[in-house]
Amino acid sequence: MASLKLSAPSSQWIAGERSLDRRSRILTAAPRRRVAVGPIRAGSYTDELVQTAKVIASPGRGILAIDESNATCGKRLASIGLDNTEANRQAYRQLLLTTPGLGEYISGAILFEETLYQSTTGGKKFVDCLRQEKIMPGIKVDKGLVPLPGSNNESWCQGLDGLASRCAEYYKQGARFAKWRTVVSIPCGPSALAVKEAAWGLARYAAIAQDNGLVPIVEPEILLDGDHPIERTLEVAEKVWAEVFYYLAENNVVFEGILLKPSMVTPGAEHKEKASPEMIAKYTLKMLNRRVPPAVPGIMFLSGGQSEMEATRNLNAMNQASNPWHVSFSYARALQNTVLKTWQGRLENVVAAQKALLVRAKANSLAQLGHYSAKGESEEAKTGMFQKGYTY
């Protein structure tokens, strides 16, 4: 058997080894500099932010989203034959925010800027109406979606300019949390540019909001539009949330002082096969467990065009097992649809409309606890609200 001959090391290799050895001795001999690493803090508001988030993420309660812009609120009013006037918007929001007993099921209400500064017809500030029910007032702070140049017909969310001063003013007015919504479209790709822009914008907003005393709701909505299967939604959701948390960390955002508002992981609205609540819960929780740190106190789902009953059933399925976070709701249409149709803009229907709101709020409260039953739901609650290409 031939012996294996090892060639002698070259002079270049020996010189390199000697150089590395000298460098190691220098590094070892040099005194080590101690670097103080302290906890991430959000200025002077950290403790308050954490407490606010805990209150909103309290058992059996969720968020009522009534932060529609004046234009979108006008669409809702038009559906029942009302003109889009400030008086009509005020009347509708008064109906919602003065519902007796609402605080039993609702822990926070997201308001549009107009509503934050409005009062009831009797002169009581809407913020005070919420506080009386132990409901945290919140505020929409983004400035809406605009086309994203260089993308595949996608959007980005504007509003960072002047955000710090706006948040400071909203805090003075009584707001204690904020919301920033951007969107990701699966039929449009989504492109890497759109995902990064969404994640970075959300992270900068979250840091600015925390610096001014507002708990940021982080909302990259993955739109229901498309005919893709649930597996594709999971793939995109995991990518988006990985980017979001990367940039949240880069911006030193305190995770214990934020709330998330994700889309549920579902098939595209036009997909031929519909998913059961159990399947939606399985895929959604899989995504959350893979991407969301347990330090985050609350996951407040959006309904995104699901029917009132669908949104409640899916939430209930997710609460059949314990989760490391408070898994709850932040619904707009899925809490308001029946209310609007009951009210019809008539004073004599206000009490009935408020009762309809309590029915939906209680149903979702039970779903947060995992105790909801669809028995006795109305036909209206079963009506889907998805609109292709829906804009807020």
C-alpha positions as CSV (number, residue, x, y, z in Angstrom):
1,M,0.0,0.0,0.0
2,A,1.5,3.3,-1.0
3,S,2.2,5.7,1.8
4,L,0.6,9.2,1.8
5,K,3.2,11.9,1.4
6,L,2.5,15.2,3.0
7,S,4.1,18.2,1.4
8,A,5.9,20.7,3.6
9,P,4.1,23.8,4.3
10,S,4.9,26.7,2.1
11,S,6.8,29.8,3.4
12,Q,3.7,31.9,2.6
13,W,1.4,29.7,4.8
14,I,4.0,29.8,7.6
15,A,4.2,33.5,7.5
16,G,0.4,33.8,7.6
17,E,0.2,31.5,10.6
18,R,2.9,33.6,12.4
19,S,0.9,36.8,11.6
20,L,-2.3,35.3,13.0
21,D,-0.4,34.1,16.1
22,R,1.0,37.6,16.7
23,R,-2.5,39.1,16.3
24,S,-4.0,36.6,18.8
25,R,-1.3,37.4,21.4
26,I,-2.0,41.2,20.9
27,L,-5.8,40.7,21.3
28,T,-5.4,38.5,24.3
29,A,-3.0,40.8,26.0
30,A,-5.1,44.0,25.4
31,P,-7.4,44.9,28.3
32,R,-11.0,44.1,27.5
33,R,-13.4,47.1,27.3
34,R,-16.6,46.5,29.2
35,V,-19.7,47.6,27.3
36,A,-22.7,48.4,29.4
37,V,-25.8,46.9,27.9
38,G,-29.0,48.1,29.5
39,P,-32.7,47.3,28.9
40,I,-34.4,48.9,25.9
41,R,-36.5,51.8,27.2
42,A,-39.1,54.0,25.5
43,G,-38.2,57.2,27.1
44,S,-40.1,58.1,30.2
45,Y,-43.3,56.3,29.2
46,T,-42.2,52.7,29.3
47,D,-44.1,51.6,32.5
48,E,-47.2,53.4,31.3
49,L,-47.0,51.8,27.8
50,V,-46.7,48.3,29.3
51,Q,-49.7,49.0,31.7
52,T,-51.8,50.4,28.9
53,A,-51.1,47.4,26.7
54,K,-52.1,45.0,29.5
55,V,-55.4,46.9,30.1
56,I,-56.3,46.6,26.4
57,A,-55.3,43.0,26.4
58,S,-57.5,42.1,29.3
59,P,-59.6,38.8,29.4
60,G,-62.8,38.8,27.5
61,R,-62.3,42.2,25.9
62,G,-61.1,43.6,22.6
63,I,-61.1,46.7,20.4
64,L,-63.9,48.5,18.6
65,A,-62.4,50.1,15.5
66,I,-64.3,53.2,14.4
67,D,-61.3,55.0,12.9
68,E,-62.8,55.2,9.4
69,S,-61.8,58.4,7.5
70,N,-64.5,60.9,6.8
71,A,-64.7,59.6,3.2
72,T,-65.1,56.0,4.4
73,C,-67.5,56.9,7.1
74,G,-69.5,58.6,4.3
75,K,-69.7,55.3,2.4
76,R,-71.1,53.6,5.5
77,L,-73.7,56.4,6.0
78,A,-74.6,56.3,2.3
79,S,-75.5,52.6,2.7
80,I,-78.4,53.6,4.9
81,G,-79.3,56.7,2.9
82,L,-77.6,59.4,5.0
83,D,-75.5,62.3,3.7
84,N,-71.9,62.5,4.7
85,T,-72.1,65.5,7.1
86,E,-70.2,66.1,10.3
87,A,-73.6,66.1,12.2
88,N,-74.4,62.6,10.8
89,R,-70.9,61.3,11.5
90,Q,-71.2,62.6,15.1
91,A,-74.6,61.1,15.6
92,Y,-73.4,57.7,14.5
93,R,-70.3,57.8,16.6
94,Q,-72.2,59.0,19.6
95,L,-74.5,56.0,19.2
96,L,-71.5,53.7,19.4
97,L,-69.5,55.4,22.1
98,T,-72.3,56.0,24.5
99,T,-73.6,52.4,24.5
100,P,-74.3,51.5,28.2
101,G,-72.2,48.6,29.4
102,L,-69.9,48.5,26.4
103,G,-66.8,48.5,28.6
104,E,-67.6,45.0,29.8
105,Y,-66.6,43.6,26.3
106,I,-64.5,46.5,24.8
107,S,-61.2,47.6,26.2
108,G,-60.2,50.1,23.6
109,A,-61.7,52.2,20.8
110,I,-59.7,53.4,17.8
111,L,-61.0,56.9,16.8
112,F,-60.5,59.1,13.7
113,E,-58.9,62.5,14.5
114,E,-62.3,64.3,14.1
115,T,-63.9,62.0,16.7
116,L,-61.1,62.4,19.2
117,Y,-61.9,66.1,19.5
118,Q,-65.7,65.8,19.3
119,S,-68.3,65.7,22.0
120,T,-71.8,64.4,22.3
121,T,-74.8,66.6,21.5
122,G,-75.1,67.1,25.2
123,G,-71.5,68.5,25.4
124,K,-69.7,65.5,26.9
125,K,-66.3,64.7,25.3
126,F,-66.3,61.3,23.6
127,V,-63.0,60.6,25.3
128,D,-64.7,61.0,28.7
129,C,-67.6,58.7,27.5
130,L,-65.0,56.0,26.9
131,R,-63.1,56.6,30.2
132,Q,-66.4,56.3,32.1
133,E,-66.7,52.8,30.6
134,K,-63.0,52.1,31.4
135,I,-62.3,51.9,27.6
136,M,-58.9,53.2,26.4
137,P,-59.2,55.9,23.7
138,G,-57.0,55.3,20.7
139,I,-56.2,57.2,17.5
140,K,-55.5,56.4,13.8
141,V,-52.2,58.2,13.0
142,D,-51.3,57.2,9.5
143,K,-52.2,59.4,6.5
144,G,-53.3,56.6,4.2
145,L,-52.0,54.6,1.3
146,V,-50.3,56.0,-1.8
147,P,-48.7,54.2,-4.9
148,L,-45.2,52.8,-4.2
149,P,-42.9,53.8,-7.1
150,G,-40.8,50.9,-8.4
151,S,-43.2,48.2,-7.1
152,N,-45.6,45.9,-8.8
153,N,-48.6,48.2,-8.6
154,E,-48.4,48.2,-4.8
155,S,-48.8,50.8,-2.0
156,W,-47.0,52.3,0.9
157,C,-48.4,54.1,3.9
158,Q,-47.5,57.8,4.4
159,G,-47.6,59.8,7.6
160,L,-44.2,59.8,9.3
161,D,-43.6,63.5,8.7
162,G,-44.9,65.4,11.7
163,L,-45.9,62.2,13.5
164,A,-44.1,63.0,16.7
165,S,-45.8,66.3,17.2
166,R,-49.2,64.8,16.3
167,C,-48.8,61.9,18.8
168,A,-47.9,64.4,21.5
169,E,-51.0,66.4,20.8
170,Y,-53.2,63.2,20.7
171,Y,-51.7,62.1,24.1
172,K,-52.7,65.5,25.6
173,Q,-56.2,65.0,24.2
174,G,-56.5,61.7,26.0
175,A,-55.4,59.1,23.5
176,R,-53.3,56.3,25.0
177,F,-52.7,54.0,21.9
178,A,-52.3,54.5,18.2
179,K,-52.9,52.6,15.0
180,W,-51.0,52.6,11.7
181,R,-52.3,50.4,8.9
182,T,-50.3,49.4,5.8
183,V,-51.2,46.6,3.4
184,V,-49.5,43.8,1.5
185,S,-51.1,42.3,-1.6
186,I,-50.5,38.6,-2.5
187,P,-51.7,38.9,-6.1
188,C,-49.2,41.7,-6.6
189,G,-46.3,39.5,-5.5
190,P,-45.8,40.8,-3.0
191,S,-42.5,42.5,-4.0
192,A,-39.5,42.5,-1.7
193,L,-39.6,46.3,-1.9
194,A,-43.2,46.5,-0.7
195,V,-42.6,44.2,2.2
196,K,-39.5,46.1,3.4
197,E,-41.3,49.4,3.0
198,A,-44.3,48.1,5.1
199,A,-42.0,46.7,7.8
200,W,-39.8,49.8,8.0
201,G,-42.7,52.2,8.1
202,L,-44.4,50.3,10.9
203,A,-41.2,50.2,12.9
204,R,-40.5,53.9,12.6
205,Y,-44.1,54.7,13.5
206,A,-44.0,52.3,16.5
207,A,-40.8,53.9,17.9
208,I,-42.2,57.5,17.5
209,A,-45.5,56.5,19.1
210,Q,-43.9,54.9,22.1
211,D,-41.6,58.0,22.5
212,N,-44.7,60.1,22.9
213,G,-46.7,57.8,25.3
214,L,-48.9,55.9,22.8
215,V,-49.0,52.1,22.6
216,P,-48.6,51.4,18.9
217,I,-50.9,48.9,17.2
218,V,-48.7,47.3,14.4
219,E,-50.9,46.4,11.4
220,P,-49.5,45.1,8.2
221,E,-52.8,43.9,6.6
222,I,-52.4,41.0,4.2
223,L,-55.3,41.6,1.9
224,L,-57.9,38.8,1.3
225,D,-57.9,39.6,-2.4
226,G,-56.8,36.6,-4.6
227,D,-57.5,33.0,-5.5
228,H,-54.4,31.6,-3.7
229,P,-54.5,28.7,-1.2
230,I,-54.1,29.0,2.5
231,E,-50.5,27.7,2.3
232,R,-49.5,30.7,0.2
233,T,-51.0,33.1,2.7
234,L,-49.0,31.4,5.4
235,E,-45.8,31.8,3.4
236,V,-46.4,35.5,2.8
237,A,-47.5,36.2,6.4
238,E,-44.3,34.6,7.8
239,K,-42.2,36.7,5.5
240,V,-44.0,39.9,6.4
241,W,-43.9,39.4,10.1
242,A,-40.2,38.3,10.1
243,E,-39.4,41.6,8.4
244,V,-41.6,43.6,10.8
245,F,-40.0,42.2,13.9
246,Y,-36.5,42.6,12.5
247,Y,-37.1,46.3,12.0
248,L,-39.0,46.8,15.3
249,A,-35.9,45.4,17.1
250,E,-33.6,47.6,15.0
251,N,-35.7,50.7,16.1
252,N,-35.5,49.7,19.8
253,V,-39.2,49.3,20.2
254,V,-40.4,47.8,23.5
255,F,-42.2,44.6,22.6
256,E,-44.1,44.6,25.9
257,G,-45.6,48.0,25.0
258,I,-47.1,47.2,21.6
259,L,-50.1,45.4,20.2
260,L,-50.4,43.6,16.9
261,K,-53.3,43.7,14.4
262,P,-52.7,40.9,12.0
263,S,-54.9,39.4,9.3
264,M,-56.0,35.8,10.0
265,V,-54.3,33.3,7.7
266,T,-57.0,32.3,5.3
267,P,-57.2,31.3,1.6
268,G,-57.7,34.1,-0.8
269,A,-61.3,35.3,-0.9
270,E,-61.7,33.9,-4.5
271,H,-60.1,30.5,-3.8
272,K,-62.4,27.6,-4.7
273,E,-61.9,25.9,-1.4
274,K,-63.1,27.6,1.8
275,A,-61.3,26.9,5.1
276,S,-63.0,25.8,8.3
277,P,-62.5,27.8,11.5
278,E,-60.3,25.0,12.8
279,M,-58.0,25.2,9.8
280,I,-57.8,28.9,9.9
281,A,-56.9,28.7,13.6
282,K,-54.2,26.1,12.9
283,Y,-52.5,28.1,10.2
284,T,-52.8,31.4,11.9
285,L,-51.4,30.1,15.2
286,K,-48.6,28.3,13.4
287,M,-47.6,31.7,11.9
288,L,-47.8,33.5,15.2
289,N,-45.8,30.9,17.1
290,R,-43.1,31.0,14.4
291,R,-42.8,34.8,14.2
292,V,-44.2,36.6,17.3
293,P,-42.2,36.8,20.6
294,P,-44.2,35.9,23.7
295,A,-43.3,39.3,25.1
296,V,-46.0,40.9,23.0
297,P,-49.1,41.2,25.2
298,G,-51.9,41.2,22.7
299,I,-52.9,39.9,19.2
300,M,-55.9,41.9,18.1
301,F,-57.1,40.5,14.8
302,L,-58.7,42.5,12.0
303,S,-61.8,41.0,10.3
304,G,-60.8,42.1,6.8
305,G,-64.2,41.6,5.1
306,Q,-65.2,38.4,6.8
307,S,-68.9,38.2,7.9
308,E,-69.6,39.1,11.5
309,M,-70.1,35.4,12.3
310,E,-67.0,34.2,10.4
311,A,-64.8,36.6,12.3
312,T,-66.2,35.5,15.6
313,R,-66.1,31.7,14.9
314,N,-62.4,32.0,13.7
315,L,-61.4,33.9,16.8
316,N,-63.2,31.3,19.0
317,A,-61.3,28.5,17.3
318,M,-58.0,30.2,18.1
319,N,-58.9,30.3,21.7
320,Q,-59.6,26.6,22.2
321,A,-56.1,26.2,23.5
322,S,-53.9,28.4,25.6
323,N,-51.7,31.0,23.8
324,P,-48.7,33.0,25.1
325,W,-50.5,36.2,24.1
326,H,-54.0,37.6,24.6
327,V,-55.7,36.6,21.3
328,S,-58.6,38.9,20.6
329,F,-60.3,41.3,18.2
330,S,-60.0,44.7,16.7
331,Y,-63.0,44.7,14.4
332,A,-64.7,47.5,12.4
333,R,-67.2,46.1,9.9
334,A,-67.6,42.9,11.9
335,L,-68.9,44.8,14.9
336,Q,-70.7,47.6,13.1
337,N,-72.6,46.1,10.1
338,T,-75.7,45.0,11.9
339,V,-75.6,48.1,14.1
340,L,-75.8,50.4,11.0
341,K,-78.6,48.5,9.4
342,T,-80.6,48.5,12.7
343,W,-80.1,52.3,13.2
344,Q,-81.0,53.5,9.7
345,G,-80.2,57.1,10.9
346,R,-83.4,57.3,13.0
347,L,-83.4,58.5,16.6
348,E,-86.1,56.0,17.6
349,N,-83.7,53.2,16.6
350,V,-80.7,54.2,18.7
351,V,-81.4,51.9,21.6
352,A,-82.0,48.9,19.3
353,A,-78.8,49.7,17.5
354,Q,-76.9,49.9,20.7
355,K,-78.3,46.5,21.8
356,A,-77.1,45.1,18.4
357,L,-73.6,46.4,19.2
358,L,-73.7,44.7,22.6
359,V,-74.8,41.4,21.0
360,R,-71.8,41.5,18.7
361,A,-69.4,42.7,21.3
362,K,-70.5,40.0,23.7
363,A,-70.2,37.3,21.0
364,N,-66.6,38.3,20.4
365,S,-65.9,38.6,24.1
366,L,-67.0,34.9,24.5
367,A,-64.8,34.0,21.5
368,Q,-61.8,35.6,23.2
369,L,-62.5,33.3,26.1
370,G,-63.1,30.3,23.7
371,H,-66.8,30.0,24.8
372,Y,-68.7,31.2,21.7
373,S,-71.5,29.3,20.1
374,A,-73.0,30.3,16.7
375,K,-76.4,29.1,17.8
376,G,-79.1,31.8,17.3
377,E,-77.0,34.0,15.0
378,S,-79.0,36.2,12.7
379,E,-78.9,35.9,8.9
380,E,-77.4,39.4,8.7
381,A,-74.4,38.2,10.9
382,K,-73.7,35.5,8.3
383,T,-73.5,37.9,5.4
384,G,-70.0,38.3,4.0
385,M,-68.5,41.8,3.6
386,F,-65.5,41.1,1.3
387,Q,-65.2,43.7,-1.5
388,K,-62.5,43.2,-4.1
389,G,-60.0,46.1,-4.1
390,Y,-61.7,47.6,-1.0
391,T,-60.2,50.9,0.0
392,Y,-60.6,52.6,3.4
